[in-house]
Amino acid sequence: MSEVPGLDTVSAALGHPDTPQPYAELGMADDEYARVREILGRRPTAAELAIYSVMWSEHCSYKSSKVHLRQFGEKAPESDALLVGMGQNAGVVDVGDGRAVTFKIESHNHPSYVEPHQGAATGVGGIVRDILTMGARPVAVMDALRFGPADADDTARVLPGVVSGISFYGNCLGLPNIGGELGFDAGYLDNPLVNALCVGVMRHEDIKLAEAPGPGNKVVLFGATTGPDGIGGASVLASANFDEESHTKRPSVQVGDPFMEKLLIECSLELYGKDLVVGIQDLGAAGVSCATTELAAGGTGGMEIQLERVPLRDHRLTPEEILMSESQERMMAIVDPGKMESFLAVCEKWGILAAEIGEVTDVSEEEAERGGRLVMTWHGQTIVDMPPRTASDEAPVHQRPYARPESQDTLQADDAAKLPRPENDGELREQVLRVLGAPGVGDPSWVTQQYDSYVGGDTVVSAPHDSGMIRISDDSYRGVALSTDGNGRHTRLDPYTGTQLAYAEAFRNVAATGARPLAVTNCLNFGSPEDPGVMWQFAETTRGLADACRTLGTPVTGGNVSFYNQTGESPINPTPVVGVLGVVDDVRKRLRSGFESDNATVMLLGTTRPEFSGSAWADTVHGHLGGLPPQVDLAAEAALGEVLAEAAEQGLAASAHDLSDGGLAVALAESALRGGKGVRVNLDGDAFTALFSESGARALVEVAPENAASVRLLAERHGVPVTDLGTVGGDVLAVGHPDGAVEVALSDLRASYEAALPALMGGM
């Protein structure tokens, strides 16, 4: 028997007789396997089967979502700012002065359930490398998290591990965590959502692409060695429903080393700066399979790889395992032969292992028409001879059946308007405190205090304010603001409207800091695509987001789809997480959400309607989900955004805070607590509606008395209704209304707001 692992199991003769292959165990359907055989004109080798299985997995190929995701391109608004759109590792937008920003959000849901710490940590590492491959320096991260009920046993297992993983990896890299979300719902029990975002900064000329041009150029693998961790991660974990034993699948979860990643970042940036890289790709999901096929497909279409040259930390790995390994902190570069010596010298300087494993080849016209030619050998034996574009660009596209569930009518008919309201001011006060202290509404500091939000010195605004904001260079005051938002309750009630509400909230959050929204990324978290009801939710979600982005002129630059977030037959509420990026010319004029000055005037911008279905009040007080979500008025959102941006630019507003979960009651309480100042307001109509409605296109602004008239004129010019609510000052939140008054001491607000998570996590 050969001492070379895998050599005896590989098909040396490409015309090997038909024998059973484990394609089903690798996640391939019968028709997909048949298609591979049709492409190759023969039985695939074990290595080829490994490549196709991971590249055609749901996670890598988007085979169930492509038909709907195309809308983001077809309906894309014209944008002079968009430099690189969908199709690359991340989108890139122009932010002025010759600088560009790249940003993207992706999921690591399934690995984070199986092994919370490593699953979340490697989610951060993976999204950071996506940004790095665009030629940018990563400058900040964010995360959007969803867990089961806060008091559930499994939440106590998953949440601390996820937070420690995010904290460990991001803090070690020296990247500030500038914001995100935290939510809890029974539907996320056994199906946590861990969505990680990264933003990077570069000059226009620094942009890099995943392509392998130039026959004769060398293919170099650099970074960490390849091991058995993560083998099958993309095709097994991200395309499987969970059960009670899923958290035992630890071999499929990658293991991260942030210290190696930090060296890899600095090494890569020096390589870019010295113009030593022609093309670049990180090794994330699908590992070497993905990097080689995508680079080859993006270049001449030809590549030859000697797989035995891949540096291993476990020499027992077979070729198929090397191809499927998702070991972290690895990159693949295309390098001019004349620059190899300099390339290797930079890697050596940073202590980064680099190995030349092949070269770019030319292809004939016939081979190009077939999708190029990728050849891999293993100790002289050919184990792969396939068209790379058929793996990277020509994966099966499923027209999954979808249909609006019959239960949707019953759900929407169950309006929250029928729920019992507080009968007196005592009950109203109690419900304000109850909603404010709900785990998904209350203080997230138990989580965010574990992150370093100011490392690097360029953070301007971070959690718990409406958006994170970071200055993008040392020689300018220009900055970018980022927010992620999603509301699974609203999207469950109406996927189209609920998605637009999530987008509108992120848009509004960015505007509330004084920035102008510019571009969008998204992470779409859903149940099984094999369920027609889930696919209807997905189809409506993509339609809603594409329409909203077209209306408000913010192109989708990229994102991620995560399917199979369900246990048995129970999917999660559809949870599209929408990230919006905005630009601010002068970060010194930024707005925070805490009240700043005694005697300042507090105004409400926007219109309040009696809209409670899917609200935090209905969920927290009554455990109810039904009815239709709040209306969406995108024109009103755009007008509000202009008022907020201009008020910040002109120095007319002291602070601003959007209204979302919990409505006006929570917004007033949060602004008071964040600023350490009370507020007295008077409401003209129904206090319950005013306090708990979650109508969109609304924000609080704090204005110095001498600026109040100017803000009213500004709002009038943009057609935004303005209501004077009251005055900042004191140590209570006092709400007067025609039938009485509610008063809550700041100390009581703080006790309710801050108590939930520390109590549930046992003081950890």
N, C-alpha and C positions, 0 to 999 in steps of 0.2 A: 504493500500500500504506500502511496506517496506521502511524504512528510509535509507537503504543502497543503494547508487547509483548503478544502473545496476542490482541489484539482481533480479528484476522482469522481466528483459528482457533477462536474460541468460537462455540457455537451460540446465536445470538440468538433464533431461533425454537425454543421448547421442543419442538415437534413435528417436529424435523429428520428427514429421511428416513433409513432404515437405511443405514448405511455401517459398515465394519469399525472396531472400536475396540480399542486395545491392552490389553484387560483382562488377558489372560494374562501379558503382560510385567509387569503391575503386581501379579501374584501372585493374581489372582482365578480361581476355577474357573468352568467353564461354567455350573453351576447357580447360583453366586453372582451372576454377571452377569445371568442370567435373573431372579433374584430382585430385583435392583435395578430392572430394567425393569418388573417387576410392581409394585413399590412406587410408582414414579413414574408408571406408566401410559404410558411413552414411553421413547425412547432418552435416556440420561443425557447431559448436557453433559460436556465434558472436565473441568471443575472438579468436577462432582458425582462423576464416575468417580474422580477423584483422592481425594476425601474418603472415599468408600466403600472404596476399595482399601486405604487406610492404616488406617481405623477397623475394617475387617473383617479385618485382618491377624492372624496368630496372636499376635503380640506385644501388640496393643492389645485384641483382642476375647476372647481365651481360648476361642476357638471349639472347640478340641479338648479342653479341660480342664474347661470349666464343669460338665459333667455329674458330674464327680468332685469338683470343688472345693466343690460345694454341701454336701457332708458337713460341712465346717467350720462351716457355719451350722446344719445340721440336727442335728448332734451336739454343738453348743456347750454347754459347761457353764454353769450360771447363775453370773453374776459381777456383784457390785455395783460392781466397779471399772471395768467396761467402759463408757466414755462414748461412743465412736464406734467402730463395728466395721467389717467389710469393706464395700467399696463406695465409700469415700472415698479420698483420696490416701494416707492412712495412718490406722492405728488410734490411738485415744486411751484411756488408762487413768488412773483416779484414783489418786494416790499419797499422798493425805492432806493435811491443812492447806489445802484449797482449791486444791491444785496438781495438775496433770496432766502426763503424759508421753506423747509420741507417738513411735513408732519404726516403722521399716520397712526391709526389705532387698530389693534388686532386682539383676538381672543386667545386665552390659554385656559379655557373653562374646564375641559375634561382632565388634563393633567393636574390642575389645581384641586380637583376633587379627589383624585387618586393619591397624590402626595402634595399637600397644600404648599409647603415651604418651597420645594424645588419647582413645583409647577408654576407658581407665581413668579419666582425669581427668574426662571428661564424665559417666562413671558416678557419680562422687562428686558432681559438680555437680547432676545430675538428682535423686539421692536427697535431697540437701540441700534442693532446692526443693520436693520433695514434703512434707517436714517443715515448711518455711516456709509453705506454702499452708494448713496446718491452723491457723495463727495462732501457732505456737510459734517460739521462738528456738532454732535448731540449736545443740547444745552439745557433741556428740562424734560421731565416725565410727568405723567398724570395717570390716574387709574379710575375706572368705573367698576364698582363692585356690587354684587347682589348675592345675598345669602338667604337661607331658609329662615323660619321664625327665630328671632334673636334669642329666645329661651330654649331652643331645641338642642339636644345633646350633640348632634352632628355639626351644628353651627359652632358650638364650643370647640370642636375639633378642627374645623376648616378655617374659620375666620382668623384666629390667632396665627395659624401657619401661613395663610396667604399674606397677612399684613407683615409678618416677620420676613417672608421671602421678598416682598416688594421693597421693604425697608433695607434689608441686608444688601441686595444687589444694587439698588439705586444709590444708597449712601456710600457704598464702597467705590462706585464709579465717580462719585463727586457730582452727581446730577441732582439738582433740586427737584423735589416733587411739589408742584405748584397748585395742585387741586384735583378735583374729581368728584366722585359720587359714592354714596353708601346707601344701600337699600336692603330691605328684608321683606320676604313674602313666602308663604307656605309653598308656592310653586317652585321655589329655588332650593328647597330641601333636597339634597342629593344631586342638585344641578346648580351649583354656584356659578356665577358669571364673573370672570376675572378678565377685564378688558384693559389693556395697557396702551398708553399713547406716548409717543416721543416726538419732540420737535428739535430740528437742527437748523443751523445757520451757515450760509456760504455766500460767496460771490457768484455772479452769473457764470463766469468762466470756469468755476470749480465743478460744475455739474458732471457727474459720472453716470454711465448707463451700464446695464447688464447685457453686454454684447461681446462677441469674440471675433473681431475683424482681423484681417491680415494673415494669410497663410504663412506658416513659419513662426508666428508668434508662439511663445511658450505658455503653457498652462501651469500655474503655480498654486499649490495649496499651502496656506500659511495660517498659523495659529496653533490651537490645541491639537493633540493627537486624537485619533479616532478610536472609540471604544464601543462597548455593547449597549451603552445607555441610549434610550430613545428609539431603539430599533422597532420600527412599525408604529411609532407614535402617531404619525399623521394619518395612516390608513386604519389603524386599530382604534385608537382612543377617540379621534375626532369624527369617526363615522360609526359609532356604536351607541346603542342605548345603554343606560346604566342599570345596574341591579345592586343588591346588597353586598355583593362580593367585589364590586368594581374597584373599591379603594385598595384592593390587594394587588392590582396590576402595576406595581411599582417598576418592574423592569422596562415598561414602556415610557417612563417619564425621564426626561433628560436631567442631567446634573450640571449645575452652573458654577463657574468660577469667575466672579466679578473682577478679581485682581488680574487674571489673564485677559479679560475683556478690556480693562483699562489700558493695558499695554498694547493690545490689538488696536484700540482706537488711536492711540498716539502714533503707533507705527504706521497705520493706514493713512493718517492725515499727513505724515511726513512723506510717504510714498506719493501721495497725490500732489503735495507741494513741490516735489522734485520732478514731477511729470514722468513717473516711472511705471504708470499703470495705463493700459489701453482700455481695458474693460474690467468690471469687478462684480462679484456676486457673493452674498453671504451664504453660509450653509445653515439653514434652519430646517423647516419641515422638508423631509425627503433627502436631506443631506447631499452627498455627492451626486445622487441621481438628479436632483433638481438643478444643482449648480452647473453640471456639465451639459445637460440637455437644454437648459434655458440660455446659457452662454453661447452654445453652438447654434441654437435656433436664431439667436439675435445677431449672429455674425455671418460668416460665409456659409454656415450650415455644415461645416466639416470639423471634426476633432478626433484625434487619436489619443487614447489614455492607456498608460501602463499602470493598472490598478495596484500592482504589488508595490509601487513606489509610495503609496499613501502611508504616512507615518502612523503606526498603530501603538496603542498602549495595551492591547490584548492581541497577541499574535495567533490566537486560535480562530480569529474571525474569518469566516468564509467570504468570498467575493460578494455574495448577496447581502450578507450582514454589513459589509463595508459600505455598500451602495445605499442601504436603508438606514444606517446609523444616523441619529440626530444629535450626536455629540456636539456640544456647544463651543462657542468662541473660535469658529473656523471661518475662513474667507478663501475665495478662489479668485485669482487675478490672471489677466491676460497681459503678458509682458513681452516687449520687443527684445529679441535675443541680444541686441547690442546693449541693452540696459540691465541685463540679468545680474551682472556683477554688482552694480549699484543697488539694485533691488535687494539682493541678498545681504548686502552690507547694512542697509537700513534695518532689515529684520534682525540681524545679529546684534545691532546696537540696542534694540529694545528687548532682546532675549526671546524673540519669536522664532519658532521653528518654521522653516520654509522648505518645500520640496517641489522640484519640477516633476510633474507627473505626466506630461504629454505636450502636444502642440496642436495649433490650429491648422487645419488642412483645407485645401481647395476641393471643390466638388464639381463633377461634370454637370452639364445641363440636365441630363436625365436624372442624376441623383438629386439635384436641386428641386426638380419637379416632384420627386417622391418625398421631399422633406429633409434633404441633406443626408449626411452619413456620419454617424458616431460609431467609432470602433474602439473597443476596450479589449485589452489582453491581460492575461493572468499567468505570469511566468512563461510567456511566449505562446500561450494558447488563447485563441480568440474566443471570448465569452460574450461579447456584444457586437453586433453589426446591424444597426438599425437607423432609421431616419429620425433625428432628434425632434424635429418639429411635430411629429406625430405624437410624441409624448408630452411636449410642453404646450403646443398651440392647438392641437387637433384632438384633444380628449373628447370622449363622447359628450354630447349635449342632450340632456334628458328634458323632454317636454312633459314634465310631471303633471298629472291631472290635478286640477284644483277646483274647489267648489265651496261656496259660502255655506257654512254649517247651518243646518235647520235650527240648531239651538241659539243661533245669533239673534233671531227675532225675539225669543223669550228673554234673552239676556238684556237686550236693549229696551224692552218694554218695562223692565224692573227698575224704574227711575228712582234715584235717591231722593227726589222731591217728596216722596211719600214717607220718608223716615221721620221719626219723632224728633222735634227740635227742642232745644232747652226751653223750659217753661218760665224761667225767671232769671234774674241776673246772677243768682248764686250758681245755677246750673251752667249758665253761659261762661262764667268765670272758671268753673271746674273743667269745662270742655276745652277752653283755651289752653289751660295747663296740660290737659291730657294729650291734646294734639301736639303741643310744643314738645312734650317729653317722649313722644313715640320714637322707637329706635331708628326708624328711617327718616325722621324729621329732626330729631334732637341733635345735640352737639356731637360732631364726629371726632372730637379731639383725642379720644382714646386711640383712634386709628392714626390721625394725622400727626400727632405729637411724636410718633415713632419714625416719621420721615424727617429728613433734613430739607427744609424748604428754602434755605437761603445760602447754601453752599455755592461758591462761585461769585457771589456778590452782585449778581445782576437781577435777582428777583425783586420785582417792584410790588406785586400783589400776589398773595397766595391764599390757600384755604384759611378760614372758611368763607372768604369773600366770593362774590358772584363769579369771577373768572380769575385764573392765574394770569399774571402779566410779567414779562421778562424783557429787559433791555437787550438789544441784539448785538451791540458793539460798544467798545470803550470810547470811540470817538464820535458818538452820536447819542441823542436822547430818544431815538426812535425805538419803538418796542412792539411786541405782539402780545395779544391777549387770547386766551384759549379757554373754552368751556366744553364740557361733555354733559349731555342730558338725555334722559330716557325715562319713560313712565309706562311700565308694563300694564298697569290698570287701564290707562287711557287707550293703549293700543289694543288691549283685549276687547274693549267695548267697540272700537271702530279703528281698524288698523290704518286706514288711509288718514283719517283725521288725527288719530293718536300720534302717528309718526310726524305729521306736520306740527303738532303741538310740541313734540320733543325738539324738533328743529327750531321752532320759534323760541322756545325757552333758552336754548343754547345761544341763538342769535341775540336774544334780549340780554342774557348774562354778559356777553361780550360788550354789547353796547353800554351796559350799565357801568362799565369801568372807564368809558370814554373812548373806546376803540370802534372802528368801523369794520363790520364783518366783511370778509374777503373770500373765504373758501371753506369747503366742508370735507370732512372724512367721516366714515361711519363703521360701526361694528354691529352687524345684524344677527341677533341671537334668537334662534327659533328651535322648535321641536323637530320631529322627523319629517323630511321632505316626502316620505312615502305616504304621509297622511294628507289627503286632499284638503282637509280643513286647515292644516298648517300651511300648505302651499298657497291657499287663498290668502291667508294672513300675510305671507311673504310677498305675494304679488301686489296686494294693496299697499303694503309698506313701501315697496320700491317705487310704485306709482306715485304715492303721496310725497315721498322725499324728492323724487325727480321733478315733480310739478312745483314744489315749494322752492327748490333751488333755482329753477328756471325763472320763477316769478320774482325772486329777490336778488337774482344775479350773482349767486355764489356757486361756482362749479364744484362738483364732487371730484376730488383729486385722487381718491382711492379708498381702500378700506378692507373689510373682511366679512366673511359670512361664517357663522357657526351654527350648524345644524345638529340634530340628534341630542338636543338638550331636553331630555325627558327621561322619566323613569317608567318603564312598562308602557302603558297606553296614555300616560299623563304628561303632556308637554308643559313646559313653562309658559307663562304669559308671553306673547311675542314681545321681545325687548330690543327694538332698534336703539342703539346708543349713537347719538349724533354729536360729532365734535365740530365746533365752529372756530375758525381762526380769524382774528381781526387785527388791524394795524392801527397804532396810535403814533402820531408824529412826535409827541413830546411826553414821555412817561412822567414828567414832573406834574403834569396836569391830570394824572389818573384819578379816578374816584374809587373810594372804598365804600363798604356798605354800613359802617357803624356811624351813629350820630356823632357829630364833631363839636358842636357849640351850643351852649345854653341860649335860649331865646330865639333860636333859628326857627324858621317856618317850615313845616312839613307839608308837602303837597303830594297828592295822588294824581298821576298821569294815566289816562285811559278810562275805559268804561267798565263798570261792574254790572254783571247780569246774574240772576239766580241760577248758578251752574255748580252743582254739587256731585254729580255722578262721577265716580272714579276718584273722588277727592280724598285727601288725607283725613278729613273729618268723617266721611262715610266709612272709610276703612278702619280708622282707629276707634271711633265711638261705637259703630254698629257692626263692624266686620262685614260690610256690604260691598258688593260689586255688581253694578247693573246700571242700565240707562245709556245715555249718549254722553260722550265727553264734551267739554266746553267747545264752543264754536272757535273756528280759526279765521282770523282776519289778517292776512299777510300784508295788506296795504297798511293797516294800522300798526303792525309790527315794524314795518319799514319807517313809518313816520315817527314812531316812538324812538327808534334807534337814532334817527337824525336829531331829534330834540336832545337826547342824552349826550350824543357826541358833541353837538354844538354847545350845550350847556357846560360841558367839561372844557372844551377848547377856550371858551370865553370867560372861564372862571366864575360862572354863575351858580354852579351847584357845589355844595360842600360834600355831599355824599349821595349815593343812589343805591337802590336795592330793588331787584325785580320781585314781582309777586308770582309765586308758583305753589308748591306744596304747602297747604295750610293757609293760603290766601293772605289777606291783610293782617290777620291776627299774628301769624308767624313772622311775617315781614317786619311788623312793628317791634315785636319782641326781640328778634335777632338784631335789628339795628340798635335797639336800646342796649342790649347786652354787649354787643361788640364795641359800642362806644362808651359804655359805662354811664349812660345818661338816660333818664326817664323821658317820657313824652306824654302829653295830654292832647287828646283828639276829641272832636265832636262830630258825630255822624248824623246826617239829616234824616235818613230813612231807617229801614229794618236793620238792626244791628247784626243779627245772625247772618243775613246775606252779605252785608258789608265785610264782616270778619272772616267768613269761611268760604265764600265763593272762590273758585279757581279760574275765573275768566282770564283769558290771555291778554297780551298787549298792554300790560299795566306795570307801573313801577312807582316806588316812592322816591322823592327827591327832597333833600334837605337844602334849604336856601336861606342865606342871610336876608333879613327883612328888606334891606335896601336893594336886593336883587330880585325880589319876588315879582315885581311888575314886569321886569325884563323876561323872566322865565314864562310868565303868562303870555306875553306877546310872542315869544318864540314858539310856544306850544300852539297858540292860535294860528300862527303862520303855517304850521305843518298840519293843522286840523286835528290836534290831539286835545281831548277834553282835560281840563284841570280842575281839581277840587282841593281847596285849602282845608287841611285836616286839623292842624293844631300847631303846638309849639314844643320844642325840645326843652327839657329841664326837669329837675327833681329826681326822685328815686322811685317813681312808680310808673307803670303803664296804666293810664286812666282813659277810659273810653266812655264818653257821654253820648246818650242817644235820646230820642224823644220820649221813651218810656222809662228811662232810668239811667244807671251808670254802672260800669264795672271798673274795679280798681285792683291791680295786682302789684305788690311790691317787687322791685327788681330782684331782691333776694329770693323771693318765691319763684319768680320766673327762672332764675339761674338754677335753683335747686331742681326744678322739674326738667329743665333743658339739659343739664349736665349729668343727671343721675343714671339714666337708663343703661348705657353701654358699660360703664365701670361696674355697675351692680351685676349685670348679666355675665360679664367676663370674669367675675370673681376677683376683681382688683388686680388682674394680671397686668 
